[in-house]
């Protein structure tokens, strides 16, 4: 069996499941179009529910090519501009080996060890501890880390995080998640369009009455609109659940892939402990947070979390990779005791002090110049000393 990131069987199963979920997500676009057609028919004419449902289905068939083309255009735009949009909201800037030798060398060594094309490296000027991979093809793939992550993680922990993001790229998780976010955006667009249609009215998908208009009946418009609203709500909820399912499953495999790359489960566990609860990117939309190694934004009773809890991920690493959990870690806080000196005043630079005072010895007091004493010859009495008497009297003469 060829070498793979994580467990090969689980990875292949996750890919098949992800493709099925993406197809289901694409199908929800047509559900939204049908709901819109049902609302349009219900708002423009009163008929039986069965008649309105058949008319909405005819409208869907006519609108399906346009809905498909619109979705594909949306995906094409995102294909070329997704990375620039992500960089715009996160502030990520590409770095080179000269600018970040430590980060660059760690990632390069990981890529060389497995023959992987090295993605671009970007650093976001954020105090939060987080990282994410993005892109839709080999030329676009990039890994973005925050400044806080670089400052707080040691080399082994940073290597584990980079291995985690490399696994996402290798397994195709990044591409699938970006596409899922794009299609979910299309569903959100249709949902907004539908609600505008309901409140403004006057727009219609149909093309006039059919030959059977005399048998259409009455009284079904209100029920049709209620059903359409229910379809919209269900489609939107399913799109959210599908996106979350893609995010949750992939994190366990990425953690396992990082351990396979680095052979160090303890480093992955330690990195997760440091990142835990410290990964909030201010101003980043939920779609970007879903791509991060940890998303601290939680939903109702964990049902709408995009990532499994850190505790569950660490427990899996301890059970299956033989790692050791150090428990929650407290990171050093910045020293805020130093007050800024007012302008125009000169303040001496503080010196580090140990438990017994200043570690820097005081300057030595210069000794007074004393004339040299004459040499003493054997058999001759020593000359009287001119040295001043000490605290116990004059020096003893031999």
C-alpha positions in Angstrom: 0.0 0.0 0.0 1.4 3.4 -1.0 2.4 5.8 1.7 -0.3 8.2 2.7 -1.1 10.9 5.2 -2.9 9.4 8.1 -4.8 6.2 7.7 -5.2 5.5 4.0 -8.6 3.8 4.3 -10.1 6.6 6.3 -8.7 9.2 3.9 -10.2 7.5 0.9 -13.5 7.1 2.7 -13.5 10.8 3.7 -12.8 11.8 0.1 -15.8 9.8 -1.2 -18.0 11.1 1.5 -16.9 14.7 0.8 -17.6 14.4 -2.9 -21.1 13.0 -2.1 -21.7 15.9 0.2 -20.5 18.4 -2.4 -22.9 16.9 -4.9 -25.7 17.2 -2.4 -24.7 20.8 -1.8 -24.9 21.5 -5.5 -28.4 19.8 -5.6 -29.6 22.3 -2.9 -29.1 25.1 -5.4 -32.0 23.6 -7.5 -34.1 23.2 -4.4 -33.7 26.9 -3.8 -34.6 27.7 -7.4 -37.7 25.5 -7.1 -38.7 27.2 -3.8 -38.3 30.6 -5.6 -40.5 29.5 -8.4 -43.1 28.3 -6.0 -43.2 31.6 -4.2 -43.4 33.5 -7.5 -46.3 31.4 -8.6 -48.1 31.8 -5.3 -47.6 35.6 -5.2 -48.8 36.2 -8.8 -51.9 34.0 -8.9 -54.2 32.0 -6.7 -54.6 28.3 -7.6 -54.6 24.9 -6.0 -51.5 23.6 -4.4 -51.1 20.8 -6.9 -51.4 23.2 -9.8 -48.9 25.6 -8.3 -46.4 22.8 -7.6 -46.6 21.6 -11.2 -46.1 25.1 -12.5 -43.1 25.6 -10.2 -41.6 22.4 -11.5 -42.0 23.7 -15.1 -40.3 26.9 -14.1 -37.5 25.0 -12.5 -36.8 23.0 -15.7 -36.7 26.3 -17.6 -34.5 28.0 -15.1 -32.1 25.1 -14.4 -29.6 25.9 -17.2 -29.4 29.5 -16.0 -29.0 28.4 -12.4 -26.2 25.9 -13.4 -24.4 28.5 -15.5 -24.7 31.1 -12.7 -23.2 28.7 -10.2 -20.4 27.8 -12.5 -19.6 31.4 -13.1 -19.6 32.0 -9.4 -17.2 29.1 -8.9 -14.9 30.4 -11.7 -14.7 33.8 -10.2 -13.9 32.3 -6.8 -11.3 30.0 -8.5 -9.2 32.9 -9.6 -9.8 35.4 -6.8 -10.4 33.3 -3.7 -6.8 33.7 -2.3 -6.8 37.5 -2.8 -10.1 37.7 -1.0 -8.8 35.6 1.9 -5.6 37.7 2.1 -7.7 40.9 2.2 -9.7 39.9 5.2 -6.8 38.2 7.1 -3.9 40.6 6.2 -1.7 37.7 5.1 1.5 38.7 3.3 3.8 36.3 1.5 7.2 35.8 3.0 10.5 34.4 1.7 13.3 32.5 3.2 15.2 35.7 3.9 12.3 37.2 5.8 11.3 34.1 7.7 14.2 31.6 7.6 12.9 29.6 10.6 9.4 29.1 9.2 10.6 28.6 5.6 13.2 26.0 6.5 10.8 23.9 8.6 8.2 23.8 5.8 10.8 23.1 3.2 12.2 20.1 5.1 8.7 18.7 5.5 8.0 19.0 1.8 11.3 17.5 0.8 10.8 14.5 3.1 7.6 13.6 1.1 8.3 15.0 -2.3 5.5 17.6 -2.0 5.5 20.8 -4.0 6.1 23.6 -1.5 3.1 25.9 -1.0 3.5 29.6 -0.5 4.1 30.9 3.0 2.2 33.8 4.4 2.2 35.6 7.7 -0.8 37.5 9.2 0.0 40.2 11.7 -2.4 38.8 14.3 -1.7 38.1 18.0 -4.1 35.1 17.8 -2.6 31.6 17.6 -3.9 30.1 14.4 -3.0 28.8 10.9 -4.8 27.7 7.8 -4.2 26.4 4.3 -6.1 27.7 1.3 -6.1 27.5 -2.5 -7.7 25.4 -5.3 -4.7 24.1 -7.2 -1.0 23.5 -6.8 -0.2 27.1 -8.0 -2.5 28.6 -5.5 -1.9 26.5 -2.4 -0.6 28.5 0.5 -0.2 28.2 4.3 -0.8 31.2 6.4 0.3 31.5 10.1 -0.2 34.3 12.5 2.5 36.3 14.2 1.3 35.1 17.6 1.8 31.5 16.5 5.4 32.2 15.5 6.1 33.9 18.8 4.6 31.2 21.1 5.4 27.9 19.5 8.8 26.2 19.5 10.2 24.6 16.4 8.8 21.1 17.0 5.3 22.5 17.6 5.5 24.8 14.6 6.6 21.8 12.5 3.5 19.9 13.8 1.2 22.7 12.8 2.7 23.0 9.3 2.4 19.2 8.9 -1.3 19.5 9.8 -1.9 22.1 7.1 0.2 20.2 4.5 -2.0 17.2 5.2 -5.1 19.3 4.4 -3.5 20.2 1.1 -2.4 16.6 0.2 -5.8 15.1 1.1 -7.7 17.6 -1.0 -9.5 19.0 2.1 -8.7 22.6 1.2 -10.1 22.4 -2.3 -13.3 20.7 -1.2 -13.9 23.2 1.6 -13.4 26.2 -0.6 -15.8 24.8 -3.2 -18.3 24.0 -0.4 -18.0 27.6 0.9 -18.6 28.9 -2.7 -21.7 26.8 -3.3 -23.0 27.7 0.2 -22.6 31.3 -0.9 -24.8 30.6 -3.9 -27.4 29.1 -1.7 -27.3 32.2 0.6 -27.6 34.4 -2.5 -30.7 32.6 -3.7 -32.2 32.7 -0.2 -31.8 36.4 0.0 -33.2 36.8 -3.5 -36.2 34.7 -2.5 -37.0 36.8 0.6 -36.7 40.0 -1.4 -39.2 38.5 -3.9 -41.6 37.7 -1.1 -41.6 41.2 0.4 -41.4 43.2 -2.9 -43.4 40.9 -5.2 -44.0 41.6 -8.9 -41.5 39.1 -10.2 -42.5 35.9 -11.9 -40.7 32.8 -13.2 -43.7 31.5 -15.2 -44.4 32.4 -18.8 -48.2 32.8 -18.9 -51.1 30.4 -18.4 -51.1 26.9 -19.8 -54.0 25.3 -21.6 -55.2 23.7 -18.3 -55.6 27.0 -16.5 -59.4 26.5 -16.3 -58.7 23.5 -13.9 -56.2 25.1 -11.7 -58.6 25.7 -8.8 -58.0 28.1 -5.9 -56.8 28.5 -2.3 -53.3 27.0 -2.6 -51.2 30.1 -2.8 -50.7 30.6 0.9 -49.8 27.0 1.5 -47.4 27.1 -1.5 -45.6 30.1 0.0 -45.3 28.4 3.4 -43.9 25.2 1.8 -41.4 27.3 -0.2 -40.2 29.1 3.0 -39.8 25.7 4.6 -37.7 24.5 1.7 -35.5 27.5 1.9 -34.9 27.0 5.6 -34.2 23.3 5.2 -31.8 23.9 2.2 -29.9 26.6 4.1 -29.7 24.4 7.2 -28.5 21.4 5.2 -25.8 23.6 3.5 -24.5 24.6 6.9 -24.5 21.0 8.2 -22.7 19.8 5.1 -20.0 22.5 5.5 -19.6 21.6 9.2 -19.4 17.8 8.3 -16.6 18.5 5.9 -14.7 20.5 8.5 -15.2 18.2 11.5 -14.1 14.9 9.8 -11.0 16.3 8.2 -9.4 17.7 11.4 -8.8 14.2 12.9 -7.1 13.0 9.7 -5.0 16.1 9.5 -3.8 15.6 13.1 -2.9 12.0 12.2 -1.2 13.1 9.1 1.0 15.6 11.0 2.1 12.8 13.4 3.0 10.6 10.4 5.1 13.4 8.9 6.9 14.5 12.1 6.8 11.3 14.1 6.1 13.4 17.2 2.6 13.2 18.6 3.6 15.1 21.7 4.5 18.2 19.6 1.0 18.1 17.9 -0.7 17.8 21.3 1.4 20.6 22.8 0.7 22.9 19.9 -3.1 22.2 20.2 -2.9 23.0 23.9 -1.2 26.3 23.2 -3.7 27.2 20.4 -6.7 26.2 22.5 -9.0 29.2 23.0 -6.5 31.6 21.5 -7.3 31.3 17.8 -9.9 34.0 17.2 -9.1 36.1 14.2 -10.7 39.5 14.6 -12.8 40.5 11.6 -12.4 37.2 9.8 -15.6 35.7 8.4 -16.9 32.3 9.4 -15.8 30.8 6.1 -12.1 31.6 6.9 -12.4 30.4 10.5 -13.6 27.1 9.1 -10.3 26.6 7.4 -8.2 27.3 10.5 -6.5 24.6 12.6 -8.9 25.6 15.4 -12.1 27.6 15.3 -13.0 28.9 18.8 -16.4 30.0 17.6 -18.9 27.5 19.0 -22.5 26.9 18.2 -25.5 25.7 20.2 -24.6 22.6 22.3 -21.6 22.0 19.8 -24.1 21.1 17.1 -22.9 23.9 14.8 -19.2 23.7 15.6 -17.0 23.5 12.5 -14.2 21.7 14.4 -14.2 18.9 16.9 -13.3 20.0 20.5 -9.6 20.2 21.2 -10.1 17.7 24.0 -11.5 15.1 21.5 -8.6 15.6 19.1 -6.0 15.3 21.9 -7.7 12.2 23.2 -7.5 10.6 19.7 -3.8 11.4 19.5 -3.2 9.9 23.0 -5.2 6.8 22.2 -4.0 6.1 18.6 -0.6 7.8 18.4 0.7 7.2 21.8 1.0 10.9 22.7 1.1 12.4 26.2 -1.3 15.2 27.2 0.3 17.9 29.4 -3.1 19.4 30.1 -4.0 23.1 29.5 -1.0 25.3 29.1 -0.6 28.8 30.4 1.3 31.1 28.0 3.6 33.8 29.3 1.9 37.2 29.4 3.6 40.3 28.1 5.2 42.5 30.8 3.1 45.6 31.2 4.8 47.0 34.3 7.2 49.2 32.4 5.8 52.7 32.1 6.6 54.9 29.1 8.8 57.9 29.9 7.4 61.3 29.3 8.7 63.1 26.2 11.8 65.2 26.8 13.1 63.2 29.8 16.0 60.8 29.9 15.3 57.6 31.8 18.1 55.2 32.7 17.7 51.8 31.1 16.5 49.2 33.6 18.9 46.4 34.4 17.8 42.8 35.1 17.8 42.1 38.8 18.2 38.7 40.5 16.7 37.6 43.8 19.6 39.3 45.7 19.7 42.6 43.9 21.5 43.7 40.8 23.3 41.1 38.8 25.7 43.7 37.4 28.6 44.2 39.9 29.2 47.8 41.0 32.2 49.5 39.4 35.4 49.0 41.2 36.7 51.9 43.3 40.1 53.1 41.9 42.9 52.4 44.3 45.3 55.2 45.3 48.7 55.2 43.7 51.4 53.9 46.0 55.1 54.2 45.3 56.8 50.9 44.8 58.7 49.5 47.8 62.4 48.9 47.5 63.5 45.2 47.0 64.6 43.3 50.1 68.0 41.7 50.0 69.1 38.7 51.9 71.0 39.5 55.1 69.9 43.1 55.1 67.2 44.5 57.4 64.1 45.5 55.7 63.5 49.2 55.2 60.8 50.7 57.3 57.5 50.4 55.5 55.8 53.6 54.4 52.5 51.8 54.2 49.9 53.6 56.3 48.9 51.8 59.4 45.8 49.5 59.1 42.9 49.4 61.5 44.9 47.2 63.9 48.0 49.4 64.0 51.2 49.6 62.0 52.5 46.6 60.2 54.8 44.3 62.2 58.5 44.6 61.4 60.6 41.5 61.1 
